[in-house]
Amino acid sequence: MKLLIIEDEQEVQDDLIEFLKGEKFLCEAVSTASIAKEKVYMHDYDAIILDIGLPDGSGLEVLEYLKKINKDTGVIILSARGSIDDKISGLNLGADDYLTKPFDFNELNARIKSIIRRKHFHGSNNIDFGDIVINTDSHEVNVNNQLIILTQKEYQLLLFLISNENRVITKESIVEHLWGDDTDMFDSFDFIYSHIKNLRKKIVNAGGNDYLSTIYGVGYKFQRT
Ligand code: CA
């Protein structure tokens, strides 16, 4: 699951990244409203954490922009203590939740998970896909009632494939989703093949169906058999 953190206080941003990476989220972070708009235009995130007070404007502009480009990403607003107006405006503009600074990280984690559950998985902690069951709280993956051990990248890859069911996804989009801003350091995206191969092998070895097909020269497709 991929998050965008929009927060200009460097220390808070660093703490958020460290904590949320520990919770197995993929994180990207920006400090201004203008870069945030570029990011949400180019990429899809599973949830956004949005500070209201940004150096080049209000976080509310980012909410307006999301609406304008028709992106229904879950947003949690971080607002300063006492700024009731920001909260109300934010919720009116389509934010899903808000927290007042200073906030408890575990509380934030719980709210993010609940937004992702509501938006993606109809309120459930478990994602069922054929004979695969993923618990998004414990990050356990069962295939045919057998627990399989995935690396963090394989886990994220599996979630990405499932959330793009029946769509052809390019190697490039997989790498961009999993590596974010680090994508530039790769000369070629062929290395993704070994992650795909390992994930596929673990599922099939546990007696699961092979949901993945290779679309030659384009990428992959994940679909129910
Ligand atoms: Ca701020």
Boltz pocket constraint, residues with backbone or C-beta under 6 A from the ligand:
constraints:
  - pocket:
      binder: B
      contacts: [[A, 7], [A, 8], [A, 9], [A, 51], [A, 52], [A, 53], [A, 54]]
      max_distance: 6.0
